């Protein structure tokens, strides 16, 4: 029996790990979390824009402002000026209100990054009163038609946002022709890295084996 268990663990290590992608907008599945998602940009002004999809138990949020850039078809926000496509930075502000205490916030952005710098450098992300995100994680990329989108997650932990308190997250683009497709704001980290998920699974399996030995 023990031999079979170790054989299964060994085979699991050989199976390539993949992220679980949502089918509509290419973002990681956030089942079990509270989130708001904006994935349709119909104009260059998003004052009061409600999320296209939401399951927010701990907060409410709107995409309250944007300036600069332009909207491309399909509806993606692009850091270029109309007709000339000259680089023009854009900025966004997500204004939220906590329904209950929040200790962790996570922002996921899906965008193209045709420039030469690292994809994570296409945006400056900040939470009001906190500054830059605590951690920044590359979740992977997804190809849709002729476009390849990078998906990054910025996470703040150890927060102390009380119920009914307001918060704001700003995202300012650089001017290197980034094309923003989808934004998701969540009150928890969306998904663990594939390697992390595998390690967790192995740890649980090892604990089971040790219990059986006793």
C-alpha positions as CSV (number, residue, x, y, z in Angstrom):
1,X,0.0,0.0,0.0
2,X,2.8,2.4,0.9
3,X,4.6,1.6,-2.3
4,X,1.4,2.5,-4.3
5,X,1.1,5.8,-2.4
6,X,4.7,6.9,-3.1
7,X,4.2,5.8,-6.8
8,X,1.2,8.1,-7.0
9,X,3.1,11.0,-5.5
10,X,6.0,10.5,-7.9
11,X,3.7,10.4,-10.9
12,X,2.1,13.7,-9.6
13,X,5.4,15.4,-9.8
14,X,5.7,14.4,-13.4
15,X,2.3,15.9,-14.4
16,X,2.7,19.5,-15.6
17,X,0.7,21.8,-13.2
18,X,-1.7,24.3,-14.8
19,X,-3.8,27.2,-13.5
20,X,-7.5,27.0,-13.6
21,X,-8.7,29.7,-16.0
22,X,-12.2,31.2,-16.1
23,X,-13.7,30.7,-19.5
24,X,-15.2,34.1,-20.0
25,X,-12.3,36.5,-19.4
26,X,-9.2,34.3,-19.0
27,X,-8.7,35.1,-15.3
28,X,-8.0,32.5,-12.6
29,X,-11.1,31.0,-11.1
30,X,-11.8,32.7,-7.7
31,X,-14.5,30.3,-6.5
32,X,-15.0,30.9,-2.8
33,X,-13.7,34.4,-2.7
34,X,-15.4,37.8,-2.9
35,X,-14.5,39.7,-6.0
36,X,-15.5,42.2,-8.7
37,X,-14.5,41.9,-12.3
38,X,-14.4,44.6,-15.0
39,X,-13.8,43.1,-18.5
40,X,-15.7,45.4,-20.8
41,X,-14.4,48.9,-21.6
42,X,-16.9,50.7,-23.7
43,X,-15.5,54.2,-23.5
44,X,-12.5,56.2,-22.2
45,X,-14.5,57.4,-19.1
46,X,-15.5,54.8,-16.5
47,X,-17.1,57.0,-13.8
48,X,-19.1,54.8,-11.6
49,X,-18.7,51.7,-13.7
50,X,-20.1,48.6,-12.0
51,X,-18.3,45.3,-12.2
52,X,-19.3,43.0,-15.1
53,X,-19.3,40.1,-12.7
54,X,-19.3,40.2,-8.9
55,X,-19.6,38.1,-5.8
56,X,-18.6,40.6,-3.2
57,X,-19.3,39.6,0.3
58,X,-16.8,41.9,2.0
59,X,-16.7,45.0,-0.2
60,X,-18.4,46.9,-3.0
61,X,-16.3,48.7,-5.6
62,X,-16.7,50.7,-8.8
63,X,-14.2,51.7,-11.5
64,X,-14.6,55.3,-10.8
65,X,-12.2,57.1,-13.1
66,X,-9.9,56.8,-16.0
67,X,-8.0,59.2,-18.2
68,X,-5.6,59.1,-21.1
69,X,-5.2,56.2,-23.5
70,X,-8.0,55.0,-25.8
71,X,-10.3,52.1,-26.2
72,X,-9.6,49.6,-28.9
73,X,-12.0,47.1,-30.5
74,X,-12.5,44.6,-28.9
75,X,-13.0,46.7,-25.8
76,X,-9.5,47.0,-24.3
77,X,-8.0,50.1,-22.8
78,X,-4.8,50.9,-24.7
79,X,-2.0,53.3,-23.7
80,X,-1.9,55.1,-27.1
81,X,-3.6,58.2,-28.5
82,X,-6.4,58.0,-31.1
83,X,-5.4,57.8,-34.8
84,X,-1.7,58.3,-34.2
85,X,-1.3,55.6,-31.5
86,X,1.3,57.8,-29.9
87,X,2.1,56.5,-26.4
88,X,-0.2,58.1,-23.9
89,X,-0.4,56.8,-20.3
90,X,-3.8,56.0,-18.8
91,X,-4.8,55.7,-15.1
92,X,-7.6,53.9,-13.3
93,X,-9.1,54.2,-9.8
94,X,-11.0,51.5,-8.1
95,X,-13.0,53.0,-5.2
96,X,-14.3,50.5,-2.7
97,X,-16.2,50.3,0.6
98,X,-15.7,47.5,3.1
99,X,-18.8,45.6,4.2
100,X,-16.8,43.8,6.8
101,X,-13.2,43.9,8.1
102,X,-10.7,43.3,5.3
103,X,-7.1,42.1,5.9
104,X,-6.1,41.1,2.3
105,X,-6.8,42.7,-1.0
106,X,-5.8,41.3,-4.4
107,X,-5.8,43.0,-7.8
108,X,-5.5,40.9,-11.0
109,X,-4.9,42.5,-14.4
110,X,-4.8,40.8,-17.8
111,X,-3.0,42.8,-20.4
112,X,-0.7,42.6,-23.4
113,X,2.8,43.9,-23.0
114,X,4.6,44.3,-26.4
115,X,7.3,46.5,-25.0
116,X,10.8,45.4,-24.0
117,X,10.5,45.8,-20.2
118,X,9.1,43.2,-17.8
119,X,5.3,42.9,-18.0
120,X,5.0,43.8,-14.4
121,X,6.6,47.2,-15.1
122,X,3.8,48.4,-17.3
123,X,1.7,49.5,-14.3
124,X,2.3,51.4,-11.0
125,X,-0.2,50.0,-8.5
126,X,-1.0,51.5,-5.1
127,X,-3.5,51.2,-2.4
128,X,-4.6,54.4,-0.6
129,X,-2.4,54.9,2.5
130,X,-0.3,51.8,1.9
131,X,1.7,52.4,-1.2
132,X,3.0,49.7,-3.5
133,X,1.6,46.2,-3.3
134,X,3.2,43.9,-0.8
135,X,3.7,41.1,-3.4
136,X,3.5,40.8,-7.2
137,X,2.9,37.5,-8.9
138,X,2.9,36.4,-12.5
139,X,0.0,34.0,-12.9
140,X,0.7,33.0,-16.4
141,X,-0.3,34.0,-19.9
142,X,-3.2,33.1,-22.2
143,X,-3.5,33.4,-26.0
144,X,-6.8,34.6,-27.5
145,X,-6.7,34.9,-31.2
146,X,-3.7,36.9,-32.3
147,X,-3.1,38.3,-28.8
148,X,-1.1,36.9,-25.9
149,X,-2.1,38.3,-22.5
150,X,0.0,38.3,-19.4
151,X,-1.8,38.0,-16.1
152,X,-0.4,39.5,-13.0
153,X,-1.6,39.7,-9.4
154,X,-0.8,42.4,-6.9
155,X,-1.6,41.6,-3.3
156,X,-1.7,43.5,0.0
157,X,-1.7,41.6,3.2
158,X,-1.9,42.5,6.9
159,X,-4.5,45.3,6.2
160,X,-6.8,46.7,8.8
161,X,-9.7,48.0,6.7
162,X,-12.7,48.3,9.1
163,X,-16.3,47.7,8.1
164,X,-17.8,50.8,6.3
165,X,-14.3,52.2,5.6
166,X,-13.4,53.4,2.1
167,X,-10.4,52.4,0.2
168,X,-9.0,53.1,-3.3
169,X,-6.6,51.3,-5.6
170,X,-4.9,53.2,-8.4
171,X,-3.4,51.7,-11.5
172,X,-1.2,54.0,-13.6
173,X,0.1,52.7,-17.0
174,X,3.4,53.5,-18.5
175,X,3.5,54.7,-22.1
176,X,4.8,51.5,-23.8
177,X,1.6,50.4,-25.6
178,X,0.1,48.2,-22.9
179,X,-3.4,46.9,-23.7
180,X,-5.6,46.2,-20.6
181,X,-8.3,43.6,-21.1
182,X,-9.6,42.7,-17.7
183,X,-9.4,43.8,-14.0
184,X,-10.4,41.8,-11.0
185,X,-10.4,43.0,-7.4
186,X,-10.7,40.3,-4.7
187,X,-10.6,40.3,-0.9
188,X,-8.4,37.2,-0.9
189,X,-5.5,36.0,-3.1
190,X,-7.2,34.4,-6.1
191,X,-5.3,31.1,-6.6
192,X,-2.0,29.7,-5.3
193,X,0.9,29.2,-7.6
194,X,0.8,25.8,-9.3
195,X,4.0,24.8,-7.4
196,X,2.5,26.0,-4.1
197,X,-0.6,24.0,-4.7
198,X,1.4,20.9,-5.5
199,X,3.5,21.3,-2.3
200,X,0.4,21.7,-0.2
201,X,-1.0,18.5,-1.8
202,X,2.2,16.6,-1.1
203,X,2.3,17.8,2.5
204,X,-1.2,16.6,3.1
205,X,-0.4,13.2,1.5
206,X,2.7,12.9,3.7
207,X,0.8,13.7,6.8
208,X,-1.7,10.9,5.9
209,X,1.1,8.4,5.4
210,X,2.6,9.3,8.8
211,X,-0.7,8.9,10.6
212,X,-1.2,5.5,9.0
213,X,2.3,4.4,10.1
214,X,1.3,5.2,13.7
